[in-house]
Amino acid sequence: MSIEALVFDVDGTLADTEEVHRMAFNLAFEELGLGWHWTQAEYRSLLAVTGGKERMKTYIDSLPLRASEKKRLHERVPEIHAAKTQHYTDMARRGGIELRPGVLRLLDEAQDAGLRLAIASTTTAANIDALLQATLGPRGLAMFDVIACGDQVRAKKPASDIYLLALDTLGVPPERAIAIEDSVNGLHSALDAGLWTLVTPTFWTESSDFSGAGLVLPSLGDPAQPLPGEPGGHLSSSAWLGVEELLRLASVAPPINAVQALYREDS
């Protein structure tokens, strides 16, 4: 079966946004007088939890506070998250975010090859809009046939819900799509939905176990930013990942989703 679509995660995959998210959280905490400040080390640990509101709830639960105070803070999470989103979108629109190496090139190559593009992200629609407008301009939203956001599903990554929603909306079966991710939660989400998955980690996720990924690269690479050891390491044609080689690699072995794995165990 031929590949019809590429499905991208956003934060960490299209752009290394996590430092901007961390700064936006801290600005919101300061603005609302909470007295919290997340260091890079703390935030890196909190990224094991997907979703900004869920991340704050996990942090609140870790604080040495009475149950009544934790309950009060939990009730403020939507307010805090709204302030954080405003700070994030403001920073993005001021040019505080750039696409990762090779992302724009691969998007253009995919469209030229007739592939459809989609987003499957746990972040909010406002954050996605701000990032696409800041990095791709007016054509950003139009490039993607489907944009599936975290608030549209019951369970966020590592659950497969967001990928299943994106695929269902596209009308494309998982064996005809490729997922591009940066985190282990995203990888598990995509694999459980049945997608062959490329992972390009960042500082925030590079220490994770990416077992099951079809391919792991430090980035997509570009002629101006070639990947070390390529070609000859993971890639055969150039020192950056082109859409033609991506399609070839994804066709080597189809992904095994959770249901297929159960049948194999029983056989």
C-alpha positions in Angstrom: 0.0 0.0 0.0 1.3 3.5 -0.9 1.6 6.3 1.7 -1.0 9.0 1.3 -0.3 11.3 4.3 2.2 12.6 6.8 0.8 13.3 10.3 2.9 15.7 12.4 3.1 16.4 16.1 3.6 20.1 16.9 5.6 20.9 20.0 9.1 19.6 19.7 8.4 18.2 16.2 7.6 21.1 13.9 9.4 23.5 16.3 11.4 23.2 19.5 8.8 25.1 21.5 9.2 23.8 25.0 11.5 26.5 26.3 8.9 29.1 25.1 6.1 27.1 26.8 8.2 27.0 30.1 8.8 30.7 30.0 5.1 31.3 29.3 4.1 29.1 32.3 6.5 31.1 34.5 5.2 34.4 33.3 1.6 33.3 34.1 2.7 32.1 37.6 4.3 35.5 38.3 1.3 37.4 36.8 -1.1 35.5 39.1 1.0 35.7 42.2 1.5 32.0 42.6 5.1 32.1 43.6 6.0 29.1 41.3 8.9 28.9 39.0 9.7 25.9 36.8 13.4 25.3 36.1 14.4 23.5 32.9 15.1 20.4 34.9 11.6 20.5 36.5 9.9 21.2 33.3 11.8 18.4 31.5 10.4 16.0 34.2 6.9 17.4 33.9 6.9 16.8 30.2 6.3 13.1 30.9 2.7 14.4 31.5 1.0 15.4 28.2 -1.2 18.6 28.2 -0.5 21.9 29.9 -3.5 21.7 32.3 -2.7 18.1 33.2 1.0 19.1 33.8 -0.1 21.8 36.3 -2.5 19.4 38.1 0.4 17.0 38.5 2.6 19.7 39.8 0.0 20.9 42.3 -0.5 17.3 43.5 3.3 17.2 44.3 3.2 20.3 46.5 3.2 19.9 50.3 -0.2 21.4 50.8 -3.5 20.6 52.5 -6.1 18.8 50.4 -8.3 21.9 50.6 -5.5 24.1 49.2 -4.8 21.7 46.4 -8.5 21.6 45.5 -8.5 25.4 45.3 -5.5 25.5 43.1 -7.0 22.8 40.8 -10.0 25.0 40.3 -7.7 27.8 39.2 -6.0 25.6 36.5 -8.2 26.9 33.6 -7.5 30.5 34.6 -3.7 29.9 34.9 -3.6 28.0 31.6 -5.5 30.7 29.8 -2.9 33.3 31.0 -0.1 31.0 30.0 -1.6 30.5 26.5 -1.8 34.3 26.1 1.9 34.7 27.0 2.9 31.8 24.6 0.9 33.2 21.7 2.3 36.7 22.3 5.9 35.3 22.3 5.2 33.3 19.2 3.8 36.2 17.3 6.8 38.3 18.2 9.0 35.8 16.3 10.2 33.8 19.3 9.9 30.4 17.6 11.5 28.9 14.5 10.8 25.6 12.6 13.3 22.8 13.3 15.9 22.1 10.6 14.3 20.4 7.5 10.7 20.8 8.5 9.8 23.4 5.9 11.7 21.6 3.2 9.9 18.3 4.0 6.5 19.9 4.1 7.1 21.4 0.7 8.5 18.1 -0.7 5.5 16.2 0.7 3.0 18.6 -1.0 4.9 18.4 -4.3 4.7 14.6 -4.0 0.9 14.8 -3.7 0.9 13.7 0.0 -1.7 15.1 2.4 -0.6 16.8 5.6 -2.2 16.6 9.0 -1.5 17.6 12.6 -2.1 15.4 15.7 -1.2 17.4 18.8 -2.2 17.6 22.4 -1.7 21.3 22.5 -4.5 23.9 22.0 -5.8 25.2 18.7 -4.7 28.7 19.8 -1.1 27.5 20.3 -1.1 25.7 16.9 -2.5 28.8 15.1 0.1 31.0 16.7 3.0 28.7 15.8 1.9 28.2 12.2 1.2 31.9 11.6 4.6 32.8 13.1 6.6 30.3 11.2 4.8 29.7 7.9 2.7 32.9 7.6 -0.7 33.0 5.9 -0.2 29.6 4.2 0.5 27.8 7.4 -3.1 26.7 8.2 -3.9 26.0 4.6 -1.0 23.5 4.3 -2.7 21.0 6.6 -5.8 19.1 5.5 -6.6 18.2 9.1 -5.6 19.8 12.4 -6.5 17.6 15.4 -6.0 19.2 18.9 -5.9 17.8 22.4 -9.1 19.3 23.5 -11.0 17.3 20.8 -10.3 13.9 22.4 -11.1 12.2 25.7 -7.6 10.9 26.3 -4.4 12.6 25.4 -1.1 11.0 24.3 0.2 8.3 25.0 -3.4 7.2 24.2 -4.0 6.8 20.5 -7.1 9.0 20.4 -5.6 12.0 18.7 -4.1 10.0 15.9 -7.2 8.0 15.4 -9.2 11.3 15.1 -6.7 12.7 12.6 -6.8 9.5 10.5 -10.6 9.3 10.6 -11.0 12.9 9.6 -8.5 12.4 6.7 -10.2 9.2 5.7 -6.8 7.5 5.5 -6.0 4.1 7.1 -3.0 3.9 9.4 -0.9 1.8 7.0 -1.1 4.6 4.5 0.2 7.3 6.8 3.5 8.2 8.6 3.7 9.9 12.0 6.4 12.3 12.8 7.1 12.8 16.6 9.6 13.9 19.1 8.5 12.2 22.4 8.0 8.8 23.8 4.3 9.6 24.6 3.8 10.7 21.0 5.6 7.6 19.7 3.3 5.3 21.8 0.2 7.2 20.6 1.2 6.8 17.0 2.2 3.2 17.3 -1.0 2.2 19.1 -2.9 3.8 16.2 -0.9 1.7 13.8 1.4 4.2 12.2 5.0 3.8 11.1 6.7 6.6 13.1 9.7 8.8 12.6 11.1 10.4 15.8 13.3 13.5 15.9 14.0 14.1 19.7 15.0 17.4 21.3 16.9 18.3 24.4 13.6 17.8 26.3 13.0 14.2 25.1 16.4 12.8 23.9 16.9 10.6 26.9 13.7 8.6 26.3 13.4 5.0 25.0 12.2 5.2 21.4 11.9 1.4 20.9 9.4 0.7 18.2 10.1 3.8 16.1 10.7 3.1 12.5 13.5 5.6 12.5 15.1 8.0 15.0 17.1 11.0 13.8 18.4 14.1 15.7 16.5 16.2 13.2 15.3 16.0 9.6 18.5 17.8 8.5 18.9 20.2 5.6 21.6 21.0 3.0 22.7 23.9 5.2 22.5 21.7 8.4 23.4 18.2 7.3 23.0 15.3 9.7 26.3 13.9 11.2 27.3 10.5 9.7 24.9 10.7 6.8 24.5 9.4 4.3 25.7 6.0 5.4 24.3 5.8 8.9 20.5 5.6 8.7 20.1 7.3 5.3 21.4 6.2 2.0 20.8 9.1 -0.4 21.8 12.4 1.4 22.7 13.9 4.7 19.1 15.0 5.3 15.8 13.1 5.1 13.9 13.7 1.9 10.4 12.6 1.3 11.4 10.0 -1.2 13.7 8.2 1.3 11.1 8.6 4.1 8.5 6.8 1.9 11.0 4.1 1.1 12.0 3.5 4.7 8.4 3.4 5.8 7.5 0.8 3.2 10.2 -1.7 4.5 8.2 -3.0 7.4 4.6 -2.0 8.3 3.8 -1.0 11.9 2.2 -3.4 14.3 -0.6 -1.8 16.4 -1.8 -3.1 19.8 -4.6 -5.2 18.3 -2.3 -6.8 15.8 0.2 -7.6 18.6 -2.4 -9.4 20.6 -3.2 -11.7 17.6 0.5 -12.4 17.1 0.9 -13.4 20.8 -2.1 -15.8 20.5 -0.8 -17.4 17.4 
